[in-house]
């Protein structure tokens, strides 16, 4: 006889609570064939291997099995119980279900934690016993992960060990529908060669590694290239490993398909083709943007799209789901619904010509980013060009700008409620915890909801780990969590024990900086610290800095006994970094006011403190923690190189993306990072020049001219990209010593600003 016990996630009777979603799945029979390819035994073996990597010899204390029949409605479930000799026996309906069920046990019974910024794995011995069966299940058929930009902002330089770690993280956090975009250019190269393009045509088309996401979306080409052949070989090798590992857990990888973006050389071979040259994207000129897009109704579209997808399926296998995005941040040439419906019908036809079971996964970003164009008739037309259930729409920014709510659940197409959260992979505390805690549940309960999943779609990762743990956990909940209680428990497992001061600190953070409620707010880090100086900088905050400063004090209070824990060191650096970011804004305001009031002593004081103390101290702090090192990013980039020219190419890509984002600052500071080395040689140099020019202007009585400054600072920015300096890949200095010194100096100043 089996007894059920109360789980931290709550029990979720499938027929009662999950009836809505089961009904939704029944309405979309094509989604039923999206199933794990690996056998039950292979999935169980993959989870056991994950536990070995995570827990070493302690992994033998877990017995893992996979039994598809555990789920009767295609919704993942895991059951855990205690066995002999203190073993925990876990059975999941998939490998992902088993892994995430075990992680739930590790979190809530063992106070353990796994994150991008370190693990806390002090597992009790023996393992805590379960008095009955702990049953954990999800109301969501799919748990999606990644944005098409994540591959450039975060994972572009990853080797296999880093990918292995990330796929383990995905499994532990319940991800079963991940994007798998690595290595696709190698296949495109073969397709274009087979069509008759020469190598120079192809090299003119591909951008450099750090900009491939936007090359794939027809936003830009060529910049940062050409791609070396060794790049194709390396990425292809990685993709084979990535796909094998994802599938071994029972994940369903999403593979790329053709959107119509073609090299200019196609026009030489097919002058009759219906190709449109787009206008400039962002602030790029037509040297690197104004891409060529083949009309999906042109017969050549079906030919190229089928050739490519055939290569994808041949090389990568298939799980029958493909992503491509038409009109991403580009306005279609016609708003005629008949035209838009024909476009999506043709794109889908290029998939089904190769894979009759194809399902198209589409980012719904275009409906938000170009809302002036995409009115209900246009949205409906594009979506209805594909049979219902053969397309899944990612409501990409649903926590802030939900599209499902004004499109009657995407006019019948299934959709996934996604949290975008981060733009450009910026550092900086941010979250919308109230929104993500309630939004998915409201969306699922709407009348005639077509929601079939929940997703995380950040442009860049490895920041704000608390938000991603909360979001991934919500996928296994039947109702919103008590945020105060949840973050208190998070604190215990993040650091391994209860600390009242840290629990209080995290409650303050969750109620302020992590709870942005400003309508339509986009989390681009606009702090003056990481933006090119001017007199028109954004200094707005969505939170009361008093809460941040008090949380900082509480962190410092707890610090002496916790510095041996990487999770704590990371958080101490991160909270201090956020405080100094805010203080930099105050000093900027002082500098601006002193200049306008022509008060030289105040200008020299504020500018001097910022340039000669605060920024150097911040740089020292960042250099003391391995997760905040520019050197690591650059070393990873250069590790792909076979020779010096390749190393220089990758180094330029890595540096440019963080700073100018284009040859002339076309998307300046969009992907800004607060990293040791970058703070010293890029941000601090700009602020130094700004203060210096303001002092000269006051001395000479001449007005400050932004254009003159921009020309001068551009040389500084370009100089950083080409400086050739090697930055440390190992932490330097004592984190506590540095943070404590900063606290003693700047905490009193912070309080005075309130």
N, C-alpha and C positions, 0 to 999 in steps of 0.2 A: 504494500500500500504506500502511496506517495503522498506526502503532506506538502502543502505549499507554504512558503514563508514570505513575509513582506520584504520586498527588494527596495533598495534605494531609488530605483527607477519606477517603483510601483508596479503592480500587476496589471496586465493589459489584456483582458479576455478578447481573443481575436474576433469572435463572432459579434460581440456587443460593441466594444469600443472601436474596433477596426472595420466595422461593417461598411462604413462609407467608402473607405479606400478599396476594400475588396470589390465593392460594386464598381468603383472607378476602373479597377483593373479589368473587370469583366467587360466593360465597355470598350476596352482596347486590346482585343485578342492578339494583335501583332506584337505587343510588348511581352506576351507570355513566352515567346521564343527567345527572349533575351535572358539566357540562363548560363550559369557557370559551365565552362567547358571541361574543367578538370574533374577527375573522379573524386568520389567521397574520400577514398583512401589518400589520394594525392593532396587534397585540401587539408586533411588532418595532419599529414606529414609536414606540410608547409607551416602550419601553426606550431607544431612541435619544434621545428627548426627555428622559428621566430623566438620561441621561449628560451631555447638554448642560447641564442645570441643575446637575449635580454637578461636572463637570470643565471646563465652558466649552469652549474651542477644542480641548482635548486629547481631547474625546469623539470627534473625527473619526478618532482612531487605533483605534477599535473598529468592527468591522462586525458588525451584529446581524441574525440571521434567526430565525424560528420555524418549526419543522417538527414537527407533531404526531406524525408517523410515527416520529420518533426514539425514542419510547417505545412499547413493544409491550404494556405491561401497566397502563396508566393511571397509572404512577408517574413523576413528573417527572425529567427528565434534561437536562443541558447538556454540550455538548462545546466545548472551546476549543482553538485551535491558532494558531500564528504564520503570518501571511501576508506578502506583500511589503511593503517599506518599514516594517518593524517593527510592522505592524498586528496586532491580535489579532482573530481571527474567532470569534465566539460563536454557536452554534446551540442553541436551547433547544426543548424540547417544548412550552413555553408561554412567554409573556412573563416570568412570575415565575421560571421555571426559568432563562431567559437572564440576567435581572437578578441573581439570586442566584449564578449561576455566575460572572458578571463580578465580583461583589463578593468572591467567594472568591479570584479571581485578584488583585484589588486588595489584599486583606488579606495573602495569603500570598506573593505575588511582588513586590508594590510597597510593602509595609508601610503600608498606608492603613487608615483607620478612619472610620466614620460613626456618630454617636450623637446622642441627645437633647441632650447637653451639649457639643456641638461636634464638628467634623470635623478629621481630620488627613489632608490630601490632597496631600502632597508627592510627586507621582507622578514616578518616575524617567523620564528622557528619554535615549535612546529607551526604549520599554516593554521590560521583560525578555522575552526570547524563551522560547517553549515548544519543547522538543525533539521532542515528539510530540503526541499528542492527550490533553488533560486532560479526563477524563470524570467528571462529578460527578452522582450520582443519589441519590434518597431512598427509604428503605423505607416512607415514609408517604404515603398517598393525599392526606391533608388536613393542612395546617398552619394551625391555627386561631388567631385573635387577638382579644382583648378580652373583657371581662367586662361584663355589663349595667350595672355600676356605673361603669365607666371613663368612660362618656359624661357622667357628672355630676361625678366627682372630678377629671377631667383635661381632657376635651375640650369641656366645656360652653361655654366662651367662645372657642373657636377660630374664626378667620376662614379664608378659602380658602387663603391662603399657608401657614398652619400645617397645614391639612389636606393640602395638596399635599405638603408636606415629610413628613408622617407616612405617606402612602400610598407615597411613594418609599421611605421606610425599610422599610415592609412588603415591598415588592417585592424590595429588596436582601436582606432577611432571609428570603425564601422563603415569606412568608405567602400562601396562596391561598384561605383561607376566613375573611374578616373580617366582623365584625358591622357592620351598616349601619343604625343606629337613628335617625339624625338626621331631624328634620322630621315624625315620625309624628303629632304632636298636630294638625298642620294637617289631616291626613286624618281623624283622629278627630272633629275639630270638624265637618267636613262630614257625616260619618256621623250624628252625634248631631242635627245640624240637620235632616237628612232624616227622622229618626225622630220629630221634633216637639219636641225639647228647645229651650228658649229660651236666650239668651246667658248669662243669669245662672246657669242650671243648669250650663252648661258651665264658666263661670268659677269656680264653686264647686268644680268637680271637679279641674281641673288645678292642680298645685302650681307653685311658682316654678321657674325654669330650673335652679337648682343642686340641685333635689330631684326632678327628673322621673324619675330611675331608679326611685325607690321609689314614686312615683305609678303608674308603669307596672306595677309588681309588686303593686299593691293593698295596699301597706304603709301608705300615707298619701295624703292629698289636701289641696288648698287652701293649705297653708302656703307662704308665699313668693310666692303669686300675687296677683292674676290675671295670666295671660300676655297681654301686649299683642298686638294683631293684627300689629304689625310684627315681633314675634318669629316668628310662624308664617311670614310671608313670607320673612324672612331664612333661617330653617332649611330651608324648602322649597327655596330657591334653592341653598343649600349642598348639600343631599342630591342634587340633580340632578347637580351637579359631582362630588361624591364617588363616586356610582355610575358615572358615565361614566368617571372615571379608574380606579377599581378594575377595572371590566370591561375597560378597554383593555389592562391588564396580563395579562388572563386569570384574574383572581381571580373567585371565586364569592361575591358578597355575600349575607349572611344578613339577611333582612328580617323585620319584626315581624308577629306574628299575634295573635289575640284569646285572652285567658286567662279572660275572664269578669268582669273588673273593670269596673264600670259606675257612672255618676253616680247619685246618689240620685234625681234627677229621673225616672229610668226608672220608678220605682214609681208616680209620678203617671199616667204614660201606660199602664203595664201593671201594675195592682195585683194581677193574678192570677199574675204571674211568680214563679217559685221563686227568690227572692233571699235570701241569707243575709248578715246583718251580722256581720262578723268582730269579734273582740275587739280590744283595744288592741295596738298594735305597739310594740316597744321600750318606752320610757317615755312615749310620747305618750298623751294622753287622747283621747276620742272627738270632740273638736273638730276634730282633724286626722287621726285614724286611725279604726279600726273601719269599714273600707271595706265597700262593698256588692258582693257577688260573685254573679253569676248562675250557677245550676246548669247545667252543660254538657248535662244531659239535657233541660232545658227547650227547647221548640221555638224560643223567642226567642233562645237562644244561637246556634243555627245561622243564624238570620236576621241577627243583628248581626255574628257572625264572618264570614259570607259577604259581607255588605255591606262590611265593612272590608277584607277581603283583596282584594275586587274593586277597591276604590279603590287599594290598594297596587300591585296588578298594573297597573292602568290608568295610574297616575302614575309608578311606578318601574320598570315592567317586572318580569321575574322570572327568577331562576336556579333556581327550584323548591325552595329551602330556606328554612325559616321558623323563627324562635325564638319560643316563648312558654313561660312557666314557671308551672305551677299549684302552688299551695300553697307558694310561696317564703316560708320562715320563718313559715308559718301551718299549724296543725294541721287536717287535713281533718275534717269533721263525723262521718265514719264510717270505721272501720278494716276494714269488710267488703270482702274482695277483689272480690266481684261489683260493688260500688259503685265501687271505684277503677278497675277495668277499664272500666266503663261511662263513667267520667269521661274517661279518655284516649281512648277510642273516639270519644266525642262531640267532643272538641277536635280530633282528627285529621279527623273528618268535616267540620268547618267549614272545614278547609283544602282537602280533596279536592273539596268541592262547587264550589270556584272553580278549583283547579288539580289535576287528576287525578294529576299527577306529583309532588305535594307530598311533601317529606321534612321531618319535624319534628326540629329541633335543640333539645334540652332540657338545661338546666343540671342536673347531678346533685347540686347543693348541698343540696337538701332531705333527701336520704338521710343526709347527715352531720349537718346542723344540727338535725334532729329524729329522731335515731337511735332514740329511745325509741318513736316511733310506727312508723317505717319498718323493720319486720322483714322477713325474706325473703318471706313470703307477700304482704305489702302491696307491696313493691318489684316482685316478679314480676307481680302483677296490674296495676299501673299500666303497666309496660313492655309487657306482652303484650296490652294493649288496642289496640296498634298493630301491624300486620303487621311481621314481622322484616325489617329493612333499610329500613323507612320512617321510622325514628327513629334519630337519632344522639344518644348521651348524652355530655355533657361531664363527665368525671370531674374536677371542677373543682379539687380540692385534692389531687391524686394524689401529689404529692411528700411529703405529710405524712399525709394521711388517705385513702388509696386505697379506693374502694368496689368497683372491679372485682374485687379479690382475694377478697372474701367474697360476691360475687353471681354467681360463675361467669361472669365477663365480661358482667355485666348481663343474665344469663339469655338470651344469644343476640343481644341488640341490639348493633349496632356502637357502639363508644365511642372517644373521643379522650382520651388521657392528657394532663392539663393541669397546669401549674405555676401556682399562684395567687400565691404569693410575698408580695404586698403588700396590706395592708388600709388603706383610707382615703387612699391616696396619701401616706402618711407619709414624711418623710425619715428617715434612719437606716440604717446599714449592716446588711444582712441577706442571708443566702443559705443554701441547703441543697445545696451543690455536689455532695456525694457522692451524695445522694439523686437529684438530677436527672440526674446522670451515669450512674446505673445503672438507675433506675426504668423508663424507657421501653423499654429493651432487655429487661429481665426481663418486662415486661408483654407485649411482642410475642412472646416465645418461649414463653409459657405454652401448655400444651396446650389446643387449641380456643379460642385467643384470638380475640376479635372486635375487637381494636384496629385502627382504620383511620386513625389520625392522632395528631399530637402538637400541643399547644396552649399558649399563654401567656394566662392569664386574670387578670391583676392588677386589683385594684379601682382602682388609680391608677398612672400611669406617671411618666416623667421623674425617675426615681430609680434608683440602683444599676445603671447601664448595663451593667456587666460581666456581671451575671447574665443579662440579656436577650440579650446577644451570645452567651454560652455556650449558652443554651437554644435559640436559633434555629439555631445551628450544629449542635447535636446532632440536629436533624431530618434532616441530610444525612450523618450518620455511620452506619456499620454496627456500631460497637462503641463502648464508652465511651472517652473521651480520657484521656490522662495529664494530670491536672489541673495538676501542677507545670509541665510543659512548656507546656501550653496557656496558662497565665496569664503565663508568661515571654514567649511570642510576642505575647500581647495587649498587654503592656507596650511592646514594640517598636513595634507599629503604633499604639497609643494616643498615643505621644509622638514617633514618627517615627525613633527610633534607640535603640540599646541603652544602657541606664543600669543598671549593676550594682546601685546602691543601690535603684533603683525596682523592679527585678526582685525583689530580696530583700524589699522592702516588700510587694509584691503577693503573694508566696508566704506571708508571715506573715499577711496578711489572709485569703487563701484557706484557710489552715489553721485559722483561728480565727473571726472575726466572720462570715465568709461560709460557714462550715461548721457550722451549727446541727444538732446531732444529738439534741437534747432531744425525746423522744417527744411528739407531739400539740402541738408549739409553734406558736402563731399569731403572725405578725409584726405585731401592733399595737404601735406605739411606746409603751411604757408608762414611758419615762423620766420621773422626777419633774420634769425640766425643762419638759415640755410637758403636764403634768397639773395639775389644781387641787390646790394644796398641802393636805396633811393629815398625820397621823401614821401613816397606814396605806398608804404608797406602796410600789409594787413596785420593789425595787432589785436584783433578780436579773439576772445576766448569763449568757449561754450560752457565753461565751468568756473567755479570760484577757486582761485589759486590758493586761498587759505586752506582748503581741504588738501591740496597737494603738499603744501608746506608742512602741515601737521603730519601727514603720512610720512613725509621725509624724516621728520624728527623721530617718529615711532620706529622707522627702519633703523636709524642710527642707534637708537636705544637698544635694539635687539641684536645689533651687528656683532659685538665681540664674541658671542658664543656660537655664531652661525657661519663664520667666514670659511669654514672647511667645506660647506655645501655649495656646489656650483650653481644650483638654482637660486640660492640666496644672493650669491655674489652678482649674478646677472641682474637680479631685481634691484639690488642696491645701486648698481651702476645705472640701471635704466631709470629709476626714480630720481637719482641725482642729476642724470642727464636732462630729464624733463624739467626739473627745477631750474637748472642753468639755462635751458632754452627759454623759459619764461623770464628769468632775470635778464637775459640778453635783450629781450623786448623792452624791458624797463630802461636799460641803458641806452638802447636805440632812441627811445622817446626823449630821454634826457639830452642826448646828443643833438637831436633834431630841434628841441626847444632852445637849447643853449645857442645853437647857430642862428636860429631865427631871431633870438633876443640879442644877438651879437655879444654874448658873454663868453669871452675866451677862457677864463679860468675854469668855468663849469664844463666847457667843451673839452678842454684838456684833461680834466679829471675823469669825466664819464668815458670819454674815448680811450683814455689811458688804462682805466680799470678793465674795460671790455677787451681791448687788444692785447694788453701786456699781462693781464692776470686771469680773467675769467676764461677766455678761450684757450690759453695754454694749460690751465688747470683741467679744463674739460678734455683737452687732448690727452693729457697724462692719465686721466681717469679711464677714458675709452681704451687707451693702449694697455691698460692693466687687465682687461678681460677679453678672452679669446673670441667671443662672439661679436666684438666691435672693432675688428682690425681690418683696415683697408688692405694690408699686406696679404691677408688670406685670400681675398677676392682676386687680387692681381696674380698671386702665385697659382691659384686654381686656373685662371685664364691661360697663363703661360705654360702650364703643364701639358696642354694639348699640342704644343708646338713641336715640330720636328727639327726646326732650324731657327736661326736668329730672325730672318724676315717674318716667319710665322709668329714668333714670340712677340715681335714688335706690333704686328697686326692685331693680335689678341689683346695685347696691353692697351693699345689705342681704343679698341672696342670697349674694354672694361672701364677705362677711365672716362671716355666720352659719354657713355650712357649715364653715369652718375652726375655729370656736370653740364656740359653744353647740350647734350642730346641732339647732335647734328653738327655739321661743320661750322655753323655760325651762331649757335645758341638758339636753334629753331624751337626747341621745347625745353628751354633753359631751366635747370634745377628741378625738373619734374620728378626724376628718380633720386632725389637727394637722400643722402645717408649721413648719419652722425657717427662717423667712424674715426678711430685714431689714425692719424696720418692725413686723412682728408680734412679734418678740422684744422690742422696746423698749416698745411700747404695749399689749401684752397679757400675755405671760408675765412680763416683768420687773415689771410693775405688780402682778401677783398675788403674786409672791414678796416684793415690798416690803411689801405689806399684811400678809402672813403673818408676816414677821419683826417688823414693827412691833407687831402684836397680841401676839406672844409676849413681846416686851420689856415691853409694858404689863402683861401678866399677871404676869410676874416682879416688876415694880415694885410692883404692887398686892397681890400674894399671891393673886390669884384664879386659878382653873383656866382653862385654855384650853377653850373650847367650840366644837366644830367647826360646829355649827349656826349660831352667831352669826357665825363667820367666813364660812360659806357665803353667808349673807344679804348680808354686806358685800361679798364678792368678786363676787357676782353683779352688783352695781351696776357694778363695774369692767368686768366682761365685757360687760354690756349697753352700757356707755359706749363701749367700743371699737367696737361695731357701729354706733353712731350718731355717732361723733366727727367725721365729715365731713372728716377730715384727708386731704390729698393726700400720697401717698408717692412717692418718686422712682422713675422707670422707667428711670433710667440709673445705671450703677455709679458709686459715689463712693469716693474714696480709693485708695491703692496697696495692692493685695492682699498683695504680698510684705512690705511694711513692717509692715502690721497683723499678718500671720501670724507674722512674725519676732519682733515685740514680744511677742505672746502666747506664743510658744515660749520665749523667754528667761524670762518670768515664771512660766509654768505647767509647763514640762517638769520642772524640779526637783521641784515639788510633786507631779506625777504619779508620779514615781519613788518618792517617800516613801510613797505610798499602797500600794505593792505589798508 
